[in-house]
């Protein structure tokens, strides 16, 4: 009686392939060894680079803990055009736009916005990323990504410590000063439904980076429709960063 040869993949080979895929998945979950690279090591001390603000309003800091100066710019003043030039003046200088800082999620989103500040004042610049679908219709569309990535973070926006944020239907964000303490705050232009918007603030916090409570600083926007003010209320880096002085690379 003829014996039919087995078809398909042998069991040992299938098991080896399964183990390989599981190992790859665990590596991704660990924020590690995929094509976007690993986040910087968790720091044991504040950055050796003192962050400062240029005369043009840019932020100079070492955001990825490589000892080189990085420049953070956002001509939109509400997160949409944020870009970071890593290693300014060095052989490794490279500029990453806002979508490049959103990790693996960027390509699937209709918008990506981001801001940078040391919200918990631990000596490292933090990254807030908001991304998702554009608003459409009367019902608010929540962002698919709303995260505080505590610094240092990599040139793909990866951090060892990530805090989910409840930003509601928010696209436009900025660093702001609401309660005039040493911690930067986050202001957000938020769609509340039925064509109306409000401005909410989350206060900087030494323990969580940003406080979840927005009740104290929530104001309705009188005009309806998508028309965010530029800059957003109380926005700006000046209260939190000294001027950079006359260093050529920070002008």
C-alpha positions as CSV (number, residue, x, y, z in Angstrom):
1,X,0.0,0.0,0.0
2,X,1.6,3.3,-1.0
3,X,2.4,5.7,1.8
4,X,1.7,9.4,1.1
5,X,4.5,11.7,2.0
6,X,3.6,14.3,4.7
7,X,2.7,17.7,3.4
8,X,3.2,21.2,4.9
9,X,5.7,22.2,7.5
10,X,7.1,19.6,10.0
11,X,6.2,20.0,13.6
12,X,9.8,20.9,14.8
13,X,10.0,23.6,12.1
14,X,6.6,25.0,13.0
15,X,7.6,25.2,16.6
16,X,10.8,26.9,15.8
17,X,9.0,29.5,13.6
18,X,6.4,30.1,16.4
19,X,9.2,30.6,18.9
20,X,10.9,33.1,16.6
21,X,7.7,35.1,16.1
22,X,6.9,35.2,19.8
23,X,10.4,36.4,20.5
24,X,10.1,39.1,18.0
25,X,6.7,40.2,19.4
26,X,8.1,40.3,22.9
27,X,11.0,42.4,21.7
28,X,8.6,44.9,20.2
29,X,6.6,45.1,23.4
30,X,9.8,45.8,25.3
31,X,10.4,48.9,23.1
32,X,13.5,47.2,21.9
33,X,15.2,45.8,18.9
34,X,13.0,46.6,15.9
35,X,13.9,48.9,13.0
36,X,12.9,52.0,15.1
37,X,15.5,51.2,17.8
38,X,15.4,51.2,21.5
39,X,14.7,54.1,23.8
40,X,17.6,55.7,25.7
41,X,18.6,54.0,29.0
42,X,16.7,55.2,32.0
43,X,18.8,58.1,33.5
44,X,20.2,58.1,37.0
45,X,20.8,61.9,37.1
46,X,19.5,65.0,35.5
47,X,20.9,66.0,32.0
48,X,24.3,67.6,32.0
49,X,23.0,70.0,29.3
50,X,21.0,73.0,30.7
51,X,18.0,73.5,28.5
52,X,17.5,77.0,27.2
53,X,15.4,79.1,24.8
54,X,16.8,80.8,21.7
55,X,15.9,84.3,20.7
56,X,13.7,82.8,17.9
57,X,11.7,80.8,20.5
58,X,13.3,77.4,19.8
59,X,14.2,75.0,22.7
60,X,17.7,73.7,23.0
61,X,18.2,70.6,25.1
62,X,19.7,67.1,25.1
63,X,16.5,65.1,24.7
64,X,18.0,61.7,23.9
65,X,20.8,61.6,26.4
66,X,23.7,61.4,24.0
67,X,25.5,64.5,25.3
68,X,24.8,66.5,22.1
69,X,22.5,69.6,21.8
70,X,19.2,69.2,20.1
71,X,16.9,71.9,18.7
72,X,13.1,71.7,19.1
73,X,11.1,74.0,16.8
74,X,7.3,74.4,16.1
75,X,6.3,77.3,13.8
76,X,2.7,76.3,14.1
77,X,2.7,77.0,17.9
78,X,0.2,74.1,18.4
79,X,2.2,70.9,17.8
80,X,1.4,70.3,14.2
81,X,4.8,71.3,12.8
82,X,7.1,70.3,15.6
83,X,10.5,69.1,14.5
84,X,13.7,68.1,16.4
85,X,17.2,68.5,15.0
86,X,19.3,66.0,16.9
87,X,23.0,66.6,17.4
88,X,23.1,70.1,16.0
89,X,26.5,71.0,14.7
90,X,27.8,67.4,14.9
91,X,28.4,64.7,12.2
92,X,25.3,63.0,13.4
93,X,23.0,66.0,12.9
94,X,19.6,64.9,11.6
95,X,16.1,66.5,11.7
96,X,13.0,64.5,12.5
97,X,9.5,65.8,11.8
98,X,6.5,65.3,14.1
99,X,5.4,62.1,12.4
100,X,8.8,60.5,12.9
101,X,8.4,61.0,16.6
102,X,5.1,59.1,16.9
103,X,6.7,55.6,16.9
104,X,5.0,52.9,14.9
105,X,1.6,54.6,14.9
106,X,2.4,57.6,12.7
107,X,1.6,56.1,9.3
108,X,-1.9,55.1,10.3
109,X,-3.0,58.5,11.6
110,X,-4.6,61.5,9.8
111,X,-2.8,64.0,12.1
112,X,0.1,63.9,14.6
113,X,0.8,66.7,17.0
114,X,3.6,66.9,19.7
115,X,5.2,69.2,22.2
116,X,8.4,69.0,24.3
117,X,9.0,70.3,27.8
118,X,10.3,69.0,31.1
119,X,6.8,68.7,32.7
120,X,8.0,66.9,35.9
121,X,11.2,69.0,36.2
122,X,13.5,66.0,36.6
123,X,16.1,67.5,34.3
124,X,14.9,65.7,31.1
125,X,12.7,67.0,28.3
126,X,9.5,65.0,27.9
127,X,7.4,64.4,24.8
128,X,3.6,64.6,24.5
129,X,2.2,63.0,21.3
130,X,-1.4,63.2,20.1
131,X,-2.5,61.4,16.9
132,X,-5.7,60.1,15.3
133,X,-8.5,60.8,12.9
134,X,-9.7,64.3,12.0
135,X,-13.0,65.4,13.5
136,X,-16.0,64.8,11.4
137,X,-19.7,65.3,12.3
138,X,-21.2,66.3,15.6
139,X,-19.7,63.6,17.9
140,X,-16.1,64.0,19.2
141,X,-13.5,61.7,17.7
142,X,-11.1,60.6,20.4
143,X,-7.4,60.5,19.5
144,X,-6.0,57.0,18.9
145,X,-2.7,58.0,20.6
146,X,-2.5,60.4,23.6
147,X,0.7,59.9,25.6
148,X,3.2,61.6,27.7
149,X,6.6,60.0,27.1
150,X,8.9,60.9,29.9
151,X,12.4,61.8,28.9
152,X,14.9,61.1,27.7
153,X,13.4,59.8,24.4
154,X,14.9,58.6,21.2
155,X,14.8,60.1,17.7
156,X,11.8,57.9,17.0
157,X,9.9,59.2,20.1
158,X,10.5,56.1,22.2
159,X,10.8,56.4,26.0
160,X,11.3,53.9,28.9
161,X,8.3,55.5,30.7
162,X,5.0,56.3,29.0
163,X,1.9,57.8,30.7
164,X,-1.5,57.5,28.9
165,X,-3.3,60.9,28.8
166,X,-7.1,61.5,28.7
167,X,-7.0,64.4,26.3
168,X,-10.5,63.8,24.8
169,X,-11.0,65.0,21.2
170,X,-7.8,67.0,21.0
171,X,-5.6,67.8,18.0
172,X,-4.0,71.2,19.0
173,X,-1.6,71.3,22.0
174,X,1.0,73.6,23.4
175,X,3.3,74.1,26.4
176,X,1.7,76.8,28.6
177,X,1.9,78.5,32.0
178,X,-1.4,78.5,33.9
179,X,-0.6,78.5,37.6
180,X,2.8,80.2,37.5
181,X,4.8,77.5,39.3
182,X,8.1,75.9,38.1
183,X,6.3,73.1,36.2
184,X,5.3,73.5,32.5
185,X,1.6,72.9,31.8
186,X,-0.2,71.6,28.7
187,X,-3.0,73.5,27.0
188,X,-5.3,71.7,24.6
189,X,-7.9,72.9,22.1
190,X,-10.6,70.3,22.6
191,X,-13.8,69.5,20.6
192,X,-16.7,69.0,23.0
193,X,-19.3,68.1,20.4
194,X,-22.1,69.8,18.3
195,X,-19.6,72.1,16.7
196,X,-18.3,73.6,19.9
197,X,-14.8,73.7,21.4
198,X,-13.2,74.4,24.7
199,X,-9.6,75.0,26.0
200,X,-8.4,72.7,28.7
201,X,-5.2,72.8,30.7
202,X,-3.3,70.0,32.5
203,X,-0.9,71.2,35.1
204,X,2.7,70.0,35.2
205,X,3.3,67.5,38.1
206,X,6.5,66.3,39.7
207,X,5.1,62.7,40.2
208,X,3.0,62.0,37.1
209,X,4.4,64.6,34.6
210,X,0.9,66.0,33.9
211,X,-2.1,66.1,36.2
212,X,-5.3,64.5,34.9
213,X,-7.6,67.2,36.5
214,X,-8.7,69.9,34.0
215,X,-11.7,71.3,35.9
216,X,-9.9,74.4,37.3
217,X,-8.7,75.5,33.9
218,X,-11.4,74.7,31.4
219,X,-12.9,77.5,29.3
220,X,-15.5,77.4,26.5
221,X,-14.6,78.9,23.2
222,X,-17.2,81.5,22.2
223,X,-17.0,81.1,18.4
224,X,-18.1,77.7,17.1
225,X,-16.2,75.7,14.4
226,X,-12.6,74.7,14.1
227,X,-10.7,77.9,14.6
228,X,-8.0,77.5,17.2
229,X,-6.3,80.7,18.4
230,X,-2.6,81.0,17.6
231,X,-0.9,80.9,19.9
232,X,-3.1,79.0,22.3
233,X,-3.9,80.8,25.6
234,X,-1.0,81.0,28.1
235,X,1.3,79.2,25.6
236,X,5.0,79.7,25.6
237,X,8.3,78.3,26.9
238,X,9.7,81.6,28.3
239,X,8.6,81.1,31.9
240,X,10.4,77.8,32.2
241,X,13.7,78.2,30.3
242,X,16.5,80.8,30.5
243,X,17.7,82.5,27.3
244,X,20.5,80.6,25.5
245,X,22.8,83.6,25.4
246,X,25.2,84.2,22.6
247,X,26.3,80.7,21.7
248,X,26.5,80.4,18.0
249,X,24.8,77.1,17.7
250,X,21.8,78.3,19.7
251,X,21.1,81.5,17.8
